[in-house]
Amino acid sequence: MVADGDRATLVSPEGASGRSDRLPLLAFVTDGESESVLRETLTQIFPQGIAIRRAHIRAATTALARMPTPQSLIVDVSGEEQPLTALSAMSEVVEPDARVLVIGDKDDVNFYRQVTRGLGALEYLYKPLTRDMVARHFGAQLDPRSSVYEKMQGGRVVTVTGTRGGAGATTIAVHLAWHFGVAARRHTLLLDSDLHTGSAALQLDARTTSSLRTALETPERIDDLFVERAGQPVDERLHILAGEEPLGAPVKQASGATELLLDALRLRYNFVVADVAPRPLPFNRELLDAAHQRVLVTPPTLAGAREMLRLLALPNGPLQPRRPVVVLNRAGQPGGLTRAQIEEVLGMKIDVVIPDLPRQVGSAISLGEPNRAFRGEFRRGMIELAREVAFVRLLESSLAANGQLASLLGDKRRRRGLFGFWK
């Protein structure tokens, strides 16, 4: 094994060793689902394609010993009884400037520390992988030109948009925000972008105010105190920002108001879930562009699938490293298309399926009590959606609250491991 003192500093994938015999990225994974997520997400960074092989960590080590080390390497330690020993053995056959990322099945902070701090891997993610977590955490490491990771610090903005009226996007947005704020105990704001006829507040039995209109028309009034008072409490960690303006009173939005509002909200809330209608209004379009992740909701109809294609054609915003998350709502609705039929029209896989439960969900909407719907198949679908749009890295969620994260990251910059120097 090469001594630490002889190791080269980590370099970008483009310039690693300046050799043409090294693959830009090679991944060894143990299952088809992880392969699919990696291929779809990382192809945006490596448009020339990526190499993925099915192999456990020990088979990967054998293969790496017989070939030039790739510039960037992803290895899977799932199912390995001694993953740290296996990673240590692999470090002896890879060149020191390789950028190594690890995936596995251990949801454990101590293991994360050992892989990243002790061995020097750039990042560790645990299964099941989602496109969001790979884009945010692996993508930021593999594309050194990207500033997405730095821009994502602070609260996360998620927009939910229905392909047509009646698609159920507001219900999805309400329950997603309820999951983050009530079930997951993260400070969350639900923002209803329809200031005149929005129904998000009704579904939460919450108050509407003129605060959103004030923010859009006079953004100079946005400060910490304004944000603290604007969000109306639904629960201890769930607030809503919604209006009910007179139908004959159009909102005169000031330039830059959306950006100023979102910047202020992200300092106060972990998540901002925005219910955004597919209307070509400045506020709606700016929310879609400023989001970290878009969610598109379609009913099981041909018209919904057609509009989904139009929405998917919109260019990504600067903070969106991957395509929108596609949700099929009310699956199994009498007379509706099947999932396979919708996927055939779209030419792509649907990410999340939420079944048609008119009695269960309808009762929750009518009474303004989202907890009534949050059970069974509906609950499973919403949790799957939450993971797709807002994966929170294990280390951040476990340590940030007690102040250990900053010291750990500071220590990370001072140490080095088996896979070369720390960045």
N, C-alpha and C positions, 0 to 999 in steps of 0.2 A: 504494500500500500504506500502511496506517496505521502511523505511527511507533510504536516500542515505548513511548515515554513516554505515548502516548495510549491505550494498551490498558487494557481493564477487567480486573479480577481475575476469575479463573474462578469461576463460580457453579454451583449445582446445576441439574440439568435442569429441576426443577419451577419454578425461579424465574428462569431465564435471560431477562433483559430484560423479563419480565412480559408478553410478547406472545403472543397466541393464534394468530398466523399461522405460528408456527414448529413444525415437527414435533418431537416428543420425541426421535426417533431415526430417522436415515436412513442406510442402508448401500448402498454401491456395491461389488458383487463381480463377479468374472469367471467363476465356475463354480458349478454347481448344488450340489456337495457342501458348499462353504463357506456357501452360502445356507441350506441345510438345517440345518447346525449352529448358525448364528447365530439362525435363526428359533426353533428348538426351545429353545435355551438362554436367550436374552434375553427371550423372551415372558414369563418368570416375573418379570422386572423391569418390563416394560412390558405389563401385561395387556391394555391397550387395543389392542395390536398394534404392529408395527414395519413401516416401509416399507423394502423392499429392491429395488434395481434392478440389472440386469445392465449393467455399464459399466466400462470401463477408466478409469484416473485422469484422462486428458485429457478424455474424454467427460463424466466426473463434474464436472470443473471448468467446462466449458461449461454444464452444467445448473445448477450452483450459482450461476453468474453471473446467471441469469434467475429466481431464486426466493429467498424468504427463507431465510436460513441456518438449518438445523436446530439444535436445542439440543445434540444429540450427533451425531457424524458418524463413520462407519466407511468408510474408503476402501481399495481394493485396488490395490497397485502391482505385482502379478505381471505378468511379461512386459515391463515397461517398461524400455527401455534406459537411461534417465536418471531413475530414480525420485525422486531428491532434487530435481532441477530441476522435475519435474512437481509435487511436493508444494509447492515454493516458489511456483510459479505459482498453485496452488490457494489458498495462504494469502492471496493478494491479493483473492480474491473471497468469502471467508468472513468472518463477523463475528468479532471478536477473542475473544468469550467462548465460542465454540463449543468443545465438548470433542471433540477429534479423536483417533481411534485408527486404527492402520494395520495392515493385513495384507499379506503379500507372500510371495515365494518365496526370499528370501535368508536362509540360516542362517549369519549372520555377526555377530560381536560388534561390529565397527567400524560396520557398517550400523545396528545397533541404537542405538549411541551417537549416530550422526548424526541419526537420526530422532527420538529422544527428547530428547537433550541439545541438539543443534543446532537442530532445527526446532520443538521444544516439543510434539510429540505426546505424549499421556498414556501410550501403550503401543504396542508393536509385537509382533505374533505372526506366526510363519512357518507356512506350510502344510506338510502338511495339518492343518487345524484339528481339534481334538477338543472335545467338549462340556466336558470337564474344564478344559482350558486357557482356553476362552472364559469359563466361569463364574467361574473363580478370578481371572483377570487383567483381562478386560474388565468382568465383572460388578462387581468391586470398584470400578472407576473410574466406572461408569455409575450405580451406586446409592450415593450418598454416605451414606445412612443405614445402609448395611451395615457391620458390623464383622467380616465373615467373613475378609477378607484378614489383618487383624491377628491373628485367632485361629488362622490357619493357619501362622503362623511357628513353626518348629521341625519336628520329624519329622512325617511324614504317616501317618495310620492308615487302612488299607484292610481292610475285612472281606470275606470270601468265604463265601457261603452257598449250599448246594445246596437245591433245591426239595424233594428227597426223598433218602432214603438210597440210595447208589449213583449219585448224579448226577455224581460225580467232583469235587466241590468241594474236597476235601482235596488231591487231585492238582493241581488248578489253583492252590490256595494255595501248595503246596510249590514248584511250578515258577515261580510269580510271584515268590516270595521268593528263589528261587535265581537268577532273572534279575537282580533288583535287586542282590543281594549279591555274586554271583560274576561274572556277565557284565558288569553295569554298574558294579561296584566301589563300590556305595553301602552304608554301614553299615545292615544290615537285620536285623530280628528277626522270626522266624516264631512266632506265638503260637497254640497249640492250646487252644481254650476247653473242650474236653472232657477234664476231669481224670481221668476213669475209663477211658474206652474210646477215646480219641483215637489216630489212627494216623499223624499227621504225622511224629513222630520216627522211626517205622519206615521211612517212605519216604526219610528222609535218613540212615538208619543212625546216629542220634544218641541221646544219653543223655536219659532223663527224670529229673526231680528233684522234690522236694517244695516248690520255691521258689514256684511259682504258688499253691499252697494256702496257704503261709505269708503271701504278700502279701495274699490275699483275707481271711484270718482275722485277721491282725494287721498291718494297714496301717501302724501306727506304726513298724514295722521297715523300711519302704521308705526307702532313702536311696541316695546315689551308689554306695556300696560294695556294697549289696544288689543293685542293678541290674547292676553290673559282674560280680558272681559268679553271678547267676541265669541269664543266658543261656548256654547250652551251645554251644561253638564247633562249627560244621560246616565253615566255611572262615574265612579271615582276616576277612572282613567279613559273614559270615552266621552268626547265632546262632539258637538255638531255645529257647523257653520252653514246656515241656510236662510234664505229670504222668502218673502211672500209679497213681492212688490205689486202695486196696482197694474193691471194689464195695460192701461193706457199710459204708463210712465216708463219709457225706455231708459236703460242705464247708459250713461255717457262715460265710457271707460277711458281713463287717462293712459297715456303712453307709459309703458314700463310698470304698470300697476300689478300685473300678474306676477312678474318676477319678484318685485318687492314683497308682495304678500306671501308667496311661497317661501322665500328666504326667511321671513320672520316666523312662519309656521314651523319650518323645519328646525328652528332653534328651540322650539317649545315641545314638539311632538316627535315621537319615534316614527309614527306612520301618519301620512295624510292620504286618505282614500277619497278620491274625487269621482263622483257620479257625473259623467260627461256625456251629454247627448251628441249624436252624430250630426250636428248642425254646423254650418260654416260660419260660426260667429267668432270674433276675435278671442274672447275669453276661452271658449272651448278649444280652439286650435292651439292657443298658447299653453293651456293645461296639458294637452296631448304632447306637445313638443317638449315641455319641461319635465315630464314624468320620468321616473327611473324605469318604470315598467307599465306597459299598456295591457289591459285585459279587454278582449272583444267577446261579446256574448251573442249567440245566435239561437233562435228557436229552431226546432227540427222542420224547417220549411225551405222550399227551393228559393223563395224570395229572400229569406234570411241568409242563405248560403251565398247568393249572388251579391248581396250587400257586404258580406264578410270579405269577399274577394276585393271589393273596392276599398274597404278600410285597410286591408292588408297591404294594398298598393301604396298607401301613404308612406313617405320616407320616415325612417326612424329619427327620433330626436337625438341631440348630442349626448345624452346620458343613457341611451338605450343600446346596450351592446348586443341585444338579440331581438328577434321578432316578437310581436305581441303574443300573449298567451291566449289560446283559442278555447272558449268554453261553449259546450253544447248544453243548453238549458232545456228543461222539460223533456228530456229524452224519454221515449216511450209514450208520448202524448198520442191519443187516438187520432188516426189520420195523418200523423207526422211521418217524416222520413226517418230511416234508421241511421245509426251512427255510420255504418259503412257507406250508405248512400251520400250522406253529407261529406264524408272524407273523399269520396270519389269526385264530387263536384269541386271541392277545394283543392284536390291534388295534394293533400297533406294530412297528417295525423292530427286528430283533436287531442288537446292536452288534458282537459278536464271534462267529465260528463256529470251532470246533475240531473237526477231523474225527475219526472213529472209527479209532483205530490201536491195536488191542488188543495186538498183538505188540510193537510198539515201546514203547508206554507201559507195558504190563504187565511187560516185562522190567526197565524202570527202577525200577518200584515194588518188584518182588520182590527186586532186588539192592540197593536203597537208593542208587541212583546216578542222580540226575535228569539228569545230562549225557547219558545214553544216549537219553533221550526228546527232548532239546532240539535237534532238527534237522528239516529239511524243513517240511512243512505245520504240524506241531505248534509248531515254533519260530516260524513266522510268526504263527500265532494268538496265541501268548503275548506276542510283542513288540507286536502290535496292542493286546492287552489292557493291557499296561504303559503304552502311550501314552495310552490312554483314561482310566486311573485316576490317573496320576501324571506328567503333563507337567511338566517342570522348565524354567522360563523360561531362555532362552539365556544371558542375562546372569548369572543366579544360578549356573548350572552351570559357567560358564567362569571367573568371577572370584571367586566366594566363597571358594574354597580359598586364594587367595593374598592375601586382604585388600583387594582393589581395590574390592569392592562397596560397603563402607561409605563410602569416600572419594568414590566416584562418586555415591552417593545424596546425600551431604552437599553435593556440588557442584551436584547437580540442584536442591536447594532454594534455591540462591543465584543461579541463572541463569534466563533466560527466552528463549523462542524466537519463531519467526514466528507460532505459533498461540497467543500470549498468554503470561501469566505462568505460572511453575511453581507447583504447589500447595505 
